[in-house]
Amino acid sequence: MSEQNLAGEIATQLRRDILRGKLPPDSPVKERDNAAELGVSRTPMREAIRILAQEGLLILRPSRSPIVARPTLKELSDQIAVMLVLEKLSAELACVNATDADFAELRAINQRISEVYDQADPLDLFEIDMAFHMAIAKASQNQSLQETHGAFLARLWRARFLAASQRRNRARVVGHHTDILDALEARDVTRVRTAIDQHLGQLVDDIRPIIAEENRQISLQKSALGRAAE
């Protein structure tokens, strides 16, 4: 396996560790220790860290270990606003440019979600869900839009996973995706924009209490460590 492919696999593992909470916000990601734990050299580990830093999941620090990012609610809200525009633009262009193969791919992903929803690991299910949104961007047939959408999706990966974990509802997810698909196949721009608003319009409200609770817990932990050091 090439070092580039290995770095991608390591980045995937670290990304999943961040989403599962094994690497919580503000925690350091030590290059040497993580490389030893995974049984790899430090070169692909360094590249994996760079990948996650580009995605916004890690923050690089001069002469210190990178840490897991803890974006503010304002930062997330700003990113979600842009993401919503990108999702709608992707769908609008897909209404014009999507092929039968694109629609078949979207139907297959939605069917897969429906089939595995009750048994799948939440993170595996989330990744299938995100594949649906990436497939819409792909169906726009606009490479620049697809790349920009992918970059924002990566930056919001953790926030969207947390929100999805709090709102596990098979009928809602599959139903919303079906509404989006039906509008796309009808090539109805107005309808697809409404369907995306219904699906993603509450994302900021969904993550607000999650971020508040997370910040509260981190503050309590830091206070406890401060008292222990006295």
Secondary structure as GFF3:
##gff-version 3
##sequence-region A 1 230
A	DSSP	alpha_helix	3	20	.	.	.	ID=ss1
A	DSSP	alpha_helix	31	38	.	.	.	ID=ss2
A	DSSP	alpha_helix	42	55	.	.	.	ID=ss3
A	DSSP	beta_strand	58	61	.	.	.	ID=ss4
A	DSSP	beta_strand	64	68	.	.	.	ID=ss5
A	DSSP	alpha_helix	73	97	.	.	.	ID=ss6
A	DSSP	alpha_helix	100	116	.	.	.	ID=ss7
A	DSSP	alpha_helix	122	139	.	.	.	ID=ss8
A	DSSP	alpha_helix	143	155	.	.	.	ID=ss9
A	DSSP	alpha_helix	157	166	.	.	.	ID=ss10
A	DSSP	alpha_helix	170	185	.	.	.	ID=ss11
A	DSSP	alpha_helix	189	200	.	.	.	ID=ss12
A	DSSP	alpha_helix	203	229	.	.	.	ID=ss13
###
